[in-house]
């Protein structure tokens, strides 16, 4: 059903909804509130701290629209209890037509930096007399264009009355687990009377989504033909000789992982294995051992990585450790003539090992006898991309690697189509990275320290969450920081790197930084994927509270790759109790899996799964708050649904369709 079939939704408003990726009525009801107004908890601005989010009642005295500023804005002068303050809306000129003189309820973030006076940036607002007619909790939605909270609420209420909600969970199990209907759940989330409604509705909707996801993996895994077609002749003695080429002794975790790969490739079934390991745990060495098993047995192997820098780094390692086998790097920037020759060598079997990026999975790349594939930093690849690589050979063994820590219980759900092996220890020589939370008053000392480190040859990463700052001025901008640092540290060579740059430019900057042509790299999280820069010893992360803890741990792992003592400095943009608690977890823990568990406890299943870890996979429920137990309940119900006691033909069809949606979705 299209949006224009709803009353009051014109073609213009439809386009505004489209900007929010809402095209149908079904997608509209999945546009969940980002927050709720509790009209019983109205606060005073003078009681707020900088960056607090609050609901407050005030009188609007005047409204001014400035269309000619760099960022057009609407400014309202307001009064509360005899105190004046301003409210500003950036890039929302329509506010000037909606806001009049009179009493309003404002809901948003309070600014009072350095005691310079109160203001609110981009607050939601309701006329006070209209708000008095509203009952219960009032949903607050993300908006676009000329959409208002009232328009979105009205549209969603209409949609709820027109949609038929069908659960994929067998009816008997719905009764057994006393599950409310999906229609009631959506009503409780969008039109709650109290916080219990929000909680119960959110949990039921999340349960349905996870049930479908887990069932989708069951259907695919159950229907997979895993009979072994490639028979390896490599012996344990030969494998041990290869491992002895490394200049370090494998940890027990690495030895166990290599043994697991060996058992898999010599079993009657083809391998489909996820290798999880914390940053710096030595997963790449295990992957090289797996590649050796294949090429020593007369087969070809391929290894793909999400960036050219990482792919070429892997290619250099393979050239070093496989002198008896011909290998190559194949990336998007490989010259056309060279690419043509490499493809000939790959198809003839002359080239035994291929390292590359997405270029390896293009249709015109054919292998002679590909038997072993490795997907490095697998969370950057979709299921279909991984499959398109292994499909280039018959019955390929697949090893995928991830340094993104996910608690064991949840990895069984997120990687339900894979077997899992985990490396838990780290090389004995690896030094612990010392982590500190830096207050604003210490910033000047930090810059001085970075400049001193540059003089002795040590390098520094500066990481910001966004390329450009937000309208509220609370998020560090990588471009603005770059300009600021050049002024503060004029003697230091500084480079800029972010996701909007062309791939060849990103590769050039990263290669130059690794070659020590720069002392500092100011970047977004594009540096998160594991490139080794041995002389990078300092990681500075701005707005650290904006990142998931696992992502902070991943970023921290970009330093300490050599034998020097390394440091990570966390700079918070807010001083809330939750922010302090989360950053303290990073400061006091170095085990990525413990950090992931703590992250899960603090943020719950909704935040932890709906943002960093799952990306778009569960994007529909990213605004819902629910405990992690909901996920485990979904798994229990799915296990029971496929226990053989129920007719799963319809469920399998729905789950397969769900899996098709996920195939091209990555987790970044």
JOPESUL-V541718 format. One record per helix or strand of 2 or more residues. SS is the DSSP state (a for helix, b for strand). FROM is the first residue (numbers start at 1). LEN is the number of residues. Records with the same first field share a line. If there is no record, write none. Layout:
# JOPESUL-V541718
SS: FROM-LEN, FROM-LEN
This chain:
# JOPESUL-V541718
a: 3-3, 11-8, 25-5, 45-3, 95-4, 113-3, 128-4, 149-14, 171-6, 182-9, 195-28, 236-8, 252-14, 283-14, 308-14, 336-13, 358-4, 378-3, 383-8, 408-7, 440-16, 478-11, 503-12, 525-4, 544-3, 549-8, 577-12, 592-22, 619-3, 629-13, 649-14
b: 35-4, 53-14, 73-8, 83-8, 102-10, 119-9, 137-4, 272-6, 300-5, 327-4, 353-4, 370-6, 397-6, 419-5, 434-4, 459-5, 494-4, 520-4, 536-6, 567-4
